[in-house]
Amino acid sequence: MTPAFTEHTSEPAVYTTDVLVVGSGPVGATYARKLVDAGIEVLMVEIGSQENPIPGEHKKNAIAYQKDLNSFSSAVNAELNLLSVPTTPNVFPTTEPISFSSKGTIHNGQNPRQDAFFNIPAAGASRTVGGMGAHWTCCTPEEHPKIERSNLFSNDEWESLYAEARSLIGTTREAFEKSIRQQLVKRTLQKAWSHTGREFLPMPLAVKRSKINFDYLTWGSPATVFGNITRTVDRPGAPNFTLLPEHRCTRIEFDTYSNEINGVLGRNLRTNKDVLFKAKKYVICAGSVLTPGILYNSGLQPKLPALGRYLSEQIMTFCQIILKKSLIDEVPRDPYGLGWDKIAAEHHKKHPSDPLPFPFNDPDPQVTSPVSEKFQWHTQIHRDAFTYGQIPPDIDQRTVVDLRFYCKTDPHHDNYVEFTNDIKDTFGMPQPTFHFQIKDYEAKRAHEMMLDMQRVAGDLGGYVPGQSPHYLPPGSALHITGTTRAGTSEHDSVCNKNGKVWGTNDLYVGGNGVIPTGTACNPTLTSMCFAIVAANTIIAELGKDAKK
């Protein structure tokens, strides 16, 4: 069973299905998996290309990146497209007089309406099958019940939703527990902070370690959530699921009189021809900035005053340390009785010239101190590669630990993203412009987080040259929330708790933009929870329609 397809020479080609899902990230994959498993026909549209033979696969699952984590930074850089780059007044005085001057024009995809002071300069989008889920950190914490979590669901409901989301994405805390460095970092911090009651735990990660080859990891991704519903060279995929890459969702077409959806107008980016998608239900989960852009382009802004408003993004600090020599010297003595002495001795026997006691394949540390009422920020004390933090070649990566701390900002009506039709982005959609500024009390909280990072880092070692604690540019977390927030009223939210857009019958949204609260932790698992609820609602509604 595949979507019905008809083509007329003078009109857009038409695809007909039960549910159209726009976006193939972890949230789009959650919608698709739930709906397909319920026997519903799903057509998924993705603006990006399918770059991996396994749709939505994490790029870090490639052998080359598992052998050299540092090199993965280039892959992430290649995937991220900045969303709003202000024009600059800079000129090149050495340009030949005969050459054209670009003063006052739009060039290189820049946004002349973006005030640099209010920008979120590192905010980006990943236009590829899998979206951000093709290169994310895979950290899957749950929101703190009092500090972060929305009251749209009860605590019991949240616990049930989180359990299902963890199962879909494959969350575990065990994959790195056999690492010497994991235990060394974790136990050092537990000892240093024991008088405060602060927890230092294995980080919850969507990852699975191979039982055949201990060195190999399968990082969780939309491919994990999809399961077997996608088509690969090894399997036919589910007959009621179709993935259509390189197709843009341009706008939702509404009937002028009934306000019913006539379809979604899209474009095949290969042929540059328009297509029309007709479905019983429509789900837009193209990211926390691109999703409100699609709704804006569909004329919904006047009916949804909260669209793009209440934007939140985390304040992020970062540093890298080299482990103290005294801590490394403890390893052969095995102070915790974990068998380090035997492992270190065996390593020294094989590699007598190596000054470190860690085996070359000792897994990187992955530790967290979760959000608490005393320490209201999310921490990742680990090693990972991103657009920053590459290790110089003359420093042994086994001695390096990254510290990434995330502090929430709260949703405010005057923090928002707006769109304009007279300037288009690279893909021909309305250009987003950010208006974002942190409040004084949020700045104070961020300063407390910075001081805390310095204390934690000091317990572990000294700073990598050039990587002492510093703030990263706004948007570096890539965790924008609130732009299509869920709520109880169309006055201050875009959708209800079931993901249905206010004033519509068959339109749903998903993604980090749906989260209505400020969050310090990684939002993916929480966004999946909202998608689970919305998918269950769609299943129930289509079941009622079938009975009719």
C-alpha positions, 0 to 999 in steps of 0.5 A: 500500500503506497500513496496514490499518485496522479499527475496532470501536465497542467496541474501539480502532481497529487499524492494521496495518503492517510497522514502526511508527516513533514520532517524526518527527525526524531519527532517525525520518526516517532509519529511515523512509527506509531501511525504505521504500527497502527496500520495507518498509511503515512507519507513522510516528506523531507526537504533534505536528501537521503545521504545514508542507505539506512534512512535517518541513520546517525552519521557517527555510526560510520567506522571512520568517526568511531575510529577518530571522534575528533574528525566528526566535527567536520561532519556536523559543520557540514550539516548545519545551515545557519538560519539568520545571518545579518548583513554587515557594513564591511567593505573590501577596500582592495576590490578593484574599482571596476568591480560591482559593489554589493553595498545595500544588497542581499548577498550570500543568503544574509538577512538585512533585517536581522539586528545582530544584537537580538540574533541567535547567531548559532541557530541552525537547521539540518536539512537531511533525512534524519534532521538533527538526529543524524548528528546529535549528542544522543543525550536523552534526559527527562525534564525535572518535575518542578523546574522544567516539566509542563503541567499539561500532563500529570506526573504519572502520565509523564512517567509513562510517556518517557518510558515509551520514548526511551524504548523507541530511541533506545536510552541506556545508562550502561553503555560506558560503565565498563570504561575506566575513565567513566568510573574515574571521572564519576567517582572523583566527582561523587567524592568531591561533592558528597557533602552536598548530596549532589548526584553524578550519574552515567549520562542517559544516552540513546546508544547500543554497544555491540556484543560482537565488537566492544569498540563499536557503538550504534548511536540512536537516531531517527533510524532507531525510531523508524525500526523496520518501517523504512526501506533499505537494501536489506528489507522492503520496509512497511507497505504503508510507509513512504519516505519522499526526500528532496521535497519542500513543504511550501504551505498548507492550502485551506478552503476559503469558506470551511477552513478545511485543509485542501492539501499541502502544496510542496515542491520537488526540488529535483524537478522544481515542479510543484506537487500537492499532498492530500491527506486525512491528517497533516503533521508538521514537524520540520524544526522549531524555526522552520515549522512556524515558518511553514505555518506563517507561509500558510496564512495562519499568523493572524489566527495564532498570535503565539506563533513564533513567540515565547521562544526559549534557548539555553545559555551554554558554557563550555570548557575542556580539561586535561585530567590531573596527573594524580588522578591518572596515577591512581588507576594502576592502584585500583582504589575502588576495587574495579579491576583497573590494576589488571587492565592497566598491567595488561595494557602496559605489557602490550604497549610498554612505551605508552605513559598512560594506563588507559587502554587505547580502546577505553571508552570515553567518559559520559557523566552527568549531574542532573538538574536539581533545585540547588543546581538548576542546569543540565551538565554533560561531563564527557567527550563528544565532537561538535562544531567546536572543541576539537583537540589539538593533535599533540594532546592525547585525547584519552586525557581530555574531558569536555564540560558542557553546561546548559542553563534554561531561559524562560518563555517570554512573549517578547522573545520571538522569531518572525518571518517575511515574504519579501526575503527568502531563505536558501530553499525559497521559504520565508526568512526567519528573523530573531528577536531574543534577549535574556533577562537579568535574572537569567543572566544571574543564573547563568553566572552561577552556572559558570562558577559551578562549571569552574569548580567541577572542572577544577576537581578533574584537572587543568584546562586545555590551552584556549579552552577555559570556561567560556560562553558559547554563542546563543543558539549553540545548544540547538535546543530552541523551544516554544515557537509552536508551544502547546497550551490551553488557549489559542491566546498564548499557545499554538496547539493543545496538549495533543498537538492539534493546532488551534482553529483547525481540525486535521493539522498537528505540529511536533518538535522542540517548538511544542515544549511550552516551558523553559528547559535546561536539559536536552529536549528530544525525549520530551518532544517525543513524549508530545509526539506520542500523545499526538500520534495516539490522538490521530490513531483514535480519530482515524479509527472513529472516521473508519467506523463512520 
